[in-house]
Amino acid sequence: MKYIFGPVRSRRLGRSLGIDLFPSKICNFDCVYCEVGPSPVRCHVRKKYSPTKDILQEITSAFKDDSFSEHIDVCTLTSSGEPTLHSDFGRILSHLKQISSKPVVVLTNGSTMGSHDVRQELAQADIVIPSLDAATPAAFQRVDRPHESIEIEKIIEGLTAFSRDFAGRLWLEILFVQGMNDGIEELEALCRAIEAIRPDRVQLNTVFRPPASSSAHPVTNDALKNIAEFFKHKLSIPIDLPAPSSQVEDPACPGDMCSRVSLHPESIDGILQTIQRRPCTAADISTTHSIGSSEKVKQLLEPLVYKGKVRTYSHEGHLFYQYVQSPKGTSKN
């Protein structure tokens, strides 16, 4: 399937079925830490970037088998970019709610929250997880590198307005980049924004996967713990730290990496679709596909590395696997 992936294991959400609205990156940010890669163009117009009917058909097809629902805990609307930029986002979300009784999660960068229409569409979800990496214009520009028309103040206003009326759960995600948004001034500003937004919980993260920009470095574990303590002292909201580095969570999936709709744990095709979305460690793949160990993953991928279909490289002390795209017009077999 082109738009549906999973189910994948999430520490926070259980077994998550993903619906990715874009086959390639469509975003109004060009975040320095993005593991999908740089944004070719920062798009800030809502339109049909992918055929709605195809997405709806895949959702319907996935849930034709009644037993399929037994293997998932939630459905997650996401994208290689910002999902609410799809002009039929509300229609797709509504269809998913009609087809499945499972809770629906939406991952968003919050950039379109200023729109009343977007807030109404998002209100159908059970859990909304917006990111808010900065609360001052300077840090916002450094980390998220937004479309020129987007202002951080408007995002915070939109999130605050959404939170007041939203009946579901609102979890705010903040990703810290060393030297860019981890200073005391920024932490104070984030606290003020969080107090206004009033999310149900705040989830902290940092750079782990190879980022879009080489300037993006993770904060240390100790620094992240100190930030968590700072927030806990200032706020009466649960503060979550990321999973251990051996089982890193990826908020964009959320919580884990992605595979196609397949319950065959050692499916090479499934693994390739996982690392085609973004680079993964053997531990990521092992957890996502329920493979016994990282060593087993390495054994499965070794022939493909030798053939050049998969490449490996080291980042921040971890070995990542990445799918090698075939040149146009050539076979992948």
Secondary structure, 3 states (H helix, E strand, C coil): CCCEEEEEEECCCEEEEEEECCCCCEECECCCCCCCCCCCCECCCCECCCCHHHHHHHHHHHCCCHHHHHHCCEEEEECCECHHHECCHHHHHHHHHHHCCCCEEEEECCCCCCCHHHHHHHCCCCEEEEECCCCCHHHHHHHHCECCCCCHHHHHHHHHHHHHHCCCEEEEEEEEECCCCCCHHHHHHHHHHHHHHCCCEEEEEECCCCCCCCCCCECCHHHHHHHHHHHHHHCCCCEECCCCHHHCCCCCCCCCCCCECCCCCCCHHHHHHHHHHCCECHHHHHHHCCCCCHHHHHHHHHHHHHHCCEEEEEECCEEEEEECCCCCCCCCC
